[in-house]
Amino acid sequence: MPLQSKIVLFFIILLSLITFQWLFFITHEEKILKEEKISRGEVLTRTLAQLSVNPMINYQITRLEGLVDSIKSEEDVLSARIVTRQYLVLADTSRENEGWIFSGQLSDKPDLNFSGDTLVVREPILIMQKMYGMAEVVFSLETMNVKILHSRIIFIVLLLIELMLSAAFAVFLEIQVIRPLGGVAAGVEQMPLDEFEEVFNIPLHSTVEIQKVGEALETMRGKLLENREELVSKAKFATMGKIAFNLAHEIRNPLEAISGAIEILGPDIEKRSGKNDYVTIIKDEIRNLNEYLTGFLEFTRSQPRNREYTGVEHVLEDTLLLLTPLIKKSLITLRKEYDVSGAVCYIDVNQMKRVFLNILINSIEALPTGGEIDIKTSFNPEEETIRVSIRDNGTGICEEDRGNIFEPYFTTKKNGSGIGLALSRKIIEQHDGIIEINSIFGKETEVNIQLPAVTEMEIHA
């Protein structure tokens, strides 16, 4: 069903519900007013009948006249009379009717009758369970009818206002939403597959959101023009997909670490200056993430971008500082042994930090109830390499999965992306290094990384 039809149907249903609601309330109000009038009429007429017993027995006409006059003073009472069982009018608010024969019917039981704009209530006068006459009171319904008419007028006025507002809103939606959206949809549908030269024309009276959609489509059109050759290449589409997975994975790990750091910091940061490093960590990681996002397209470069000479133990320490809250929370014992004899590596620190981050998070996740993580570094002067070993006594990797652990998008984790180890191997290989994983299922996993190394003397030579 088109959007326009849905909006029309919505307004019809809404107005129907409002109309039904108002009709219900008007009917209910009319019913309440009538019940109130009937109840009041019955009470007054019954009171008049009961008070008329003694005066009728004693034939005290003056007292009867006083009674009907007191009833006449009540609001909305038009007339009142007392009639004997012989149809003789003993007392009437209209004195000229007294002594005449009552032309109506006597009622031996309570009776009421709506007649035009009046309500006639009759009540028998009983003495010793024997009917001696009747009391009759006539009430005006003018006040009640005015209230009912007033409610109906309010209902009609409000209904007309709602109809006008609904119509105005429907016109507004038609002009500012439906037509512009239809134009955008038609423009997209009519756009040739091999040409993107036509500009999207969004009406100026469209809503801000529609204009933003048009701007986004125009931006997309411009980008499609710039990358037309890439659009026809399925291989490059696949590459962009992998980049997107890399991006998601690389954002997730720092955010987890940042979240853990925030848990430890708390509101007492000013009192414990020793935790100021965690604030620095958060700021550094946020800056790295911003750089990573802004350099999204540049990330596809095959080689590390910002290499520098540094010791791997410094990169490991920065990574461990980032993960300290998570390690403490998981009740993990961490052991470190660094021995590189002054050798350093020529590496991209941020990329290498991502490698260690991926590996250490895997180790932490393999120790859900606590355990041990051993980190060792060593220098091989003959091969001029630095070896980094990260071992945990966690769940290990089963034999059938070991051959796939470096495959992109392969994962055994419920919420894993399957890109962490594949990306880590890619980074290590870009640094002319080697990464190997040895695991015994249910016992331990050891990751060995080998990187080219130089001594500080060779750097300054």
C-alpha positions in Angstrom: 0.0 0.0 0.0 1.5 3.4 -0.9 2.5 5.8 1.8 -0.2 8.3 0.8 -3.0 5.6 1.1 -1.6 4.6 4.5 -1.7 8.2 5.8 -5.3 8.7 4.5 -6.3 5.4 6.1 -4.7 6.5 9.4 -6.5 9.8 9.4 -9.8 8.1 8.7 -9.4 5.6 11.5 -8.2 8.4 13.9 -11.2 10.6 13.1 -13.6 7.7 13.4 -12.2 6.9 16.8 -12.5 10.6 17.9 -16.1 10.8 16.6 -17.0 7.6 18.3 -15.5 8.8 21.5 -17.3 12.2 21.4 -20.6 10.5 20.6 -20.2 8.1 23.4 -19.5 11.0 25.9 -22.4 13.0 24.6 -24.8 10.0 24.9 -23.4 9.2 28.3 -23.7 12.8 29.5 -27.3 12.9 28.3 -28.1 9.7 30.1 -26.6 11.0 33.3 -28.5 14.3 33.1 -31.8 12.4 32.6 -31.1 10.0 35.4 -30.2 13.0 37.7 -33.4 14.8 36.7 -35.5 11.6 37.3 -34.0 10.9 40.6 -34.5 14.5 41.8 -38.1 14.4 40.5 -38.9 11.2 42.3 -37.5 12.4 45.6 -39.4 15.8 45.5 -42.7 14.2 44.4 -42.4 11.4 47.0 -41.6 14.0 49.7 -44.7 16.1 48.7 -46.9 13.0 48.8 -45.6 11.9 52.3 -46.0 15.5 53.7 -49.6 15.7 52.3 -50.9 12.8 54.3 -51.9 14.6 57.5 -53.3 17.7 55.8 -55.4 15.6 53.6 -56.8 13.6 56.6 -57.6 16.9 58.4 -58.6 18.6 55.1 -56.1 21.4 55.8 -56.1 23.1 52.4 -53.9 26.0 53.5 -51.1 23.6 54.6 -51.4 21.7 51.3 -51.1 25.0 49.4 -48.0 25.8 51.4 -46.5 22.4 50.5 -47.0 22.9 46.7 -45.7 26.4 46.9 -42.5 25.2 48.7 -42.0 22.6 45.9 -42.6 25.3 43.2 -39.7 27.3 44.7 -37.3 24.4 43.7 -35.2 24.8 40.6 -36.8 23.8 37.2 -40.2 23.0 38.9 -43.0 24.4 36.7 -46.0 23.3 38.7 -47.2 21.0 41.5 -50.6 19.8 42.6 -52.4 17.5 45.0 -55.4 15.6 43.8 -57.9 13.4 45.8 -58.9 10.0 44.7 -62.2 11.6 43.5 -60.1 13.7 41.0 -60.6 16.9 43.0 -57.7 19.3 42.9 -57.1 20.3 46.5 -54.0 22.4 46.0 -52.2 23.7 42.9 -49.4 26.2 42.3 -51.9 27.8 40.0 -54.7 28.7 42.4 -57.3 29.0 39.6 -57.1 25.2 39.2 -58.0 24.4 42.8 -61.5 23.0 43.2 -61.6 21.8 39.6 -61.7 18.2 38.5 -58.4 16.7 37.5 -58.5 15.7 33.8 -55.6 13.3 33.9 -55.2 9.7 35.1 -54.6 9.0 38.8 -51.6 6.7 39.4 -51.7 4.1 42.2 -47.9 3.7 41.9 -44.9 6.0 41.2 -45.0 7.1 37.5 -43.0 9.5 35.4 -43.4 10.7 31.8 -41.2 12.8 29.4 -43.4 15.1 27.4 -41.6 17.5 25.1 -39.6 19.8 27.3 -41.2 18.6 30.5 -41.0 15.7 32.9 -44.2 14.8 34.8 -43.7 12.8 38.0 -46.7 11.3 39.9 -46.6 9.7 43.3 -49.7 8.1 45.1 -50.7 9.4 48.6 -51.2 6.3 50.7 -52.9 6.2 54.1 -52.9 2.8 55.7 -51.9 1.2 52.4 -55.0 2.8 50.8 -54.8 5.4 48.1 -56.3 8.7 49.1 -54.9 10.8 46.3 -51.9 11.7 44.2 -49.1 14.2 44.2 -47.9 15.5 40.8 -44.9 17.7 40.0 -44.0 19.0 36.5 -40.3 19.8 35.8 -38.9 21.8 33.0 -36.2 20.1 30.9 -35.0 23.3 29.4 -31.8 23.6 31.4 -30.9 19.9 30.7 -31.6 20.3 27.0 -29.5 23.5 26.9 -26.6 21.6 28.4 -27.0 18.7 25.9 -27.2 21.2 23.0 -24.1 23.0 24.3 -22.2 19.7 24.4 -23.3 18.8 20.9 -22.3 22.2 19.6 -18.9 21.8 21.2 -18.6 18.4 19.7 -19.4 19.7 16.2 -17.1 22.6 16.5 -14.2 20.4 17.7 -14.9 17.8 15.0 -14.8 20.6 12.4 -11.5 21.9 13.8 -10.1 18.4 13.8 -11.2 17.8 10.3 -9.6 21.1 9.2 -6.4 20.4 11.1 -6.3 16.9 9.7 -6.8 18.2 6.2 -4.1 20.8 6.7 -1.7 18.2 8.1 -2.5 15.9 5.2 -1.7 18.7 2.7 1.5 19.5 4.6 2.5 15.8 4.4 1.6 15.7 0.8 3.6 18.8 -0.1 6.6 18.4 2.2 7.0 14.6 2.4 5.0 12.4 0.0 5.6 14.3 -3.2 9.3 14.9 -2.5 9.8 11.3 -1.5 8.0 10.2 -4.7 10.2 12.4 -6.7 13.3 11.0 -5.1 12.1 7.4 -5.6 11.2 8.1 -9.2 14.6 9.7 -9.8 16.4 6.7 -8.4 14.3 4.3 -10.4 14.7 6.2 -13.6 18.5 6.7 -13.2 20.3 4.7 -15.9 22.7 2.1 -14.7 25.6 3.4 -16.8 25.0 7.1 -16.2 24.8 9.2 -13.1 25.0 12.7 -14.5 21.5 13.8 -13.7 21.2 15.9 -10.5 18.6 15.2 -7.9 16.2 18.1 -7.7 14.6 18.3 -4.3 11.8 20.9 -3.9 12.7 23.7 -1.6 9.5 23.3 0.4 10.4 19.8 1.4 11.2 19.0 5.0 14.7 19.2 6.3 14.9 15.4 6.5 13.9 15.0 2.8 16.4 17.7 1.9 19.1 15.8 3.8 18.1 12.6 1.9 18.5 14.5 -1.3 21.9 15.8 -0.3 23.0 12.3 0.7 21.8 11.0 -2.6 23.6 13.8 -4.4 26.7 13.0 -2.4 26.3 9.4 -3.2 25.9 10.2 -6.9 29.1 12.3 -6.9 31.0 9.5 -5.2 29.6 7.0 -7.7 30.9 9.2 -10.5 34.3 9.3 -8.9 34.4 5.6 -8.3 32.6 4.3 -11.4 35.4 1.9 -12.2 35.3 0.5 -8.7 31.6 0.0 -8.9 31.9 -2.4 -11.8 34.5 -4.5 -10.1 33.2 -7.2 -7.8 36.6 -7.8 -6.4 36.8 -4.2 -5.1 33.3 -4.5 -3.6 34.6 -7.5 -1.7 37.6 -5.5 -0.6 35.4 -2.8 0.8 33.4 -5.4 2.7 36.6 -6.7 4.3 37.6 -3.2 5.2 34.3 -2.7 6.9 34.8 -5.9 8.9 38.2 -4.7 9.9 36.8 -1.4 11.0 34.2 -3.0 13.2 36.7 -5.3 14.8 39.3 -2.6 15.4 36.7 -0.4 17.0 35.3 -3.1 19.3 38.5 -4.0 21.1 39.6 -0.4 22.1 36.0 0.3 23.2 36.0 -2.7 25.4 39.3 -1.6 27.0 38.1 2.0 27.4 34.9 0.6 29.1 37.0 -1.4 31.5 39.2 1.6 32.3 36.2 3.8 33.0 34.8 1.2 35.4 38.0 1.5 37.5 38.4 5.3 37.3 35.0 6.3 38.9 34.3 9.6 40.6 37.3 9.4 42.8 39.8 10.2 40.1 40.9 13.4 41.7 41.7 11.6 44.9 43.8 8.8 43.4 46.3 10.5 41.1 47.9 7.2 40.3 45.0 6.4 38.0 45.6 9.5 35.8 47.3 7.2 33.3 43.9 5.6 32.5 42.6 9.0 31.4 45.6 9.3 29.1 44.8 5.9 27.7 41.2 6.8 27.0 42.3 10.0 25.3 45.0 8.3 23.2 42.6 5.5 22.1 39.9 7.9 21.2 42.4 9.9 19.1 43.6 6.7 17.5 40.0 5.7 16.6 39.4 9.1 15.1 42.5 8.8 13.1 41.5 5.3 12.0 38.1 6.5 10.9 39.3 9.6 9.0 41.9 7.5 7.3 39.4 4.8 6.4 40.3 4.7 2.7 44.0 5.0 3.4 43.8 1.9 5.5 43.8 -0.3 2.4 47.5 0.4 1.9 49.5 -2.8 1.8 52.4 -1.5 3.9 52.6 -0.1 7.5 52.3 3.7 7.4 54.2 5.1 10.4 57.2 3.0 11.2 59.6 3.8 13.9 62.4 2.1 15.9 61.1 0.9 19.2 61.3 -2.0 21.6 58.5 -4.5 21.5 58.4 -4.5 25.3 57.2 -0.9 25.3 54.4 -1.8 22.9 53.5 -4.7 25.1 53.4 -2.6 28.2 51.2 0.0 26.6 48.8 -2.8 25.5 48.8 -4.4 28.9 48.1 -1.1 30.6 45.1 -0.8 28.3 43.9 -4.3 29.3 44.7 -4.1 33.0 41.1 -3.5 34.1 39.9 -6.5 32.1 42.7 -8.7 33.4 41.9 -7.8 37.0 38.2 -8.3 36.5 38.9 -11.7 35.0 41.1 -12.7 38.0 44.0 -13.5 35.7 47.6 -13.9 36.9 50.0 -12.1 34.5 53.7 -13.1 34.3 56.2 -11.1 32.2 59.8 -11.9 31.2 61.6 -9.4 28.8 65.1 -10.1 27.5 65.9 -8.5 24.1 69.4 -7.4 24.9 68.9 -3.9 23.7 67.5 -4.9 20.3 64.6 -3.0 18.8 62.2 -3.4 15.8 61.3 -1.0 13.0 57.5 -1.2 13.2 54.2 0.7 13.1 53.4 0.9 16.8 49.7 1.3 16.4 49.4 -1.6 14.1 51.6 -3.8 16.3 49.5 -2.8 19.3 46.5 -4.0 17.5 48.2 -7.4 17.0 49.0 -7.8 20.7 45.6 -6.5 21.6 43.9 -9.2 19.5 46.0 -11.9 20.9 45.7 -10.9 24.5 41.9 -10.5 24.3 41.7 -14.0 22.9 43.8 -15.2 25.8 41.6 -13.4 28.3 38.4 -14.8 26.7 39.9 -18.3 26.9 40.2 -17.8 30.7 36.5 -17.1 31.8 37.2 -18.3 35.4 40.7 -17.0 35.8 44.1 -18.5 35.0 47.6 -17.5 33.9 49.0 -15.6 31.0 52.8 -15.7 30.4 54.5 -13.1 28.1 58.2 -13.6 27.1 60.5 -11.8 24.7 63.9 -12.9 23.5 66.6 -11.8 21.0 68.3 -14.2 18.6 71.5 -12.5 17.4 72.2 -15.2 14.8 68.9 -14.6 13.0 68.6 -11.0 14.1 65.1 -11.5 15.2 63.0 -10.7 18.3 60.7 -13.4 19.4 57.5 -12.7 21.4 55.7 -15.5 23.1 52.2 -15.2 24.6 50.9 -18.3 26.4 47.7 -19.0 28.4 46.4 -22.1 30.2 42.9 -21.6 28.8 40.5 -23.7 26.8 42.8 -24.1 23.8 41.8 -24.7 20.2 40.3 -27.9 19.0 42.1 -29.9 16.3 39.5 -29.3 13.5 39.7 -25.6 13.9 43.4 -25.1 14.0 43.7 -25.1 10.2 41.2 -22.3 9.8 42.2 -19.9 12.6 43.9 -17.4 10.2 41.1 -17.6 7.6 39.2 -14.3 7.4 35.7 -14.4 8.9 36.3 -17.8 10.6 35.4 -17.7 14.2 34.1 -20.0 17.0 32.9 -17.1 19.2 29.3 -16.2 19.4 29.9 -12.5 18.8 33.2 -12.8 17.0 33.9 -11.2 13.6 36.6 -13.8 12.5 38.9 -11.0 11.4 41.3 -10.5 14.4 43.8 -13.2 13.8 43.6 -12.8 10.0 44.4 -9.1 10.4 47.1 -9.9 12.9 48.9 -12.2 10.5 48.6 -9.7 7.7 50.2 -7.0 9.9 53.0 -9.3 11.0 53.7 -10.4 7.4 53.8 -6.7 6.3 56.6 -6.3 8.9 58.4 -9.2 7.3 57.6 -11.3 10.4 56.1 -14.7 11.2 53.3 -15.7 13.5 52.5 -19.2 14.6 50.0 -20.6 17.0 50.4 -23.9 18.9 47.5 -25.1 21.1 46.5 -28.2 23.1 42.7 -28.3 23.4 41.5 -27.9 26.9 45.0 -27.1 28.2 46.9 -24.2 26.7 47.5 -21.9 23.7 50.8 -20.3 22.7 51.2 -17.6 20.1 54.8 -17.0 18.8 55.7 -13.9 16.9 59.0 -13.4 15.2 60.1 -9.9 14.0 63.2 -8.6 12.3 65.4 -6.8 14.8 68.3 -4.3 14.9 70.5 -3.3 17.8 70.7 0.2 19.0 74.3 0.4 18.0 73.4 -0.4 14.4 70.7 2.4 14.5 73.3 5.0 15.5 76.0 3.7 13.3 
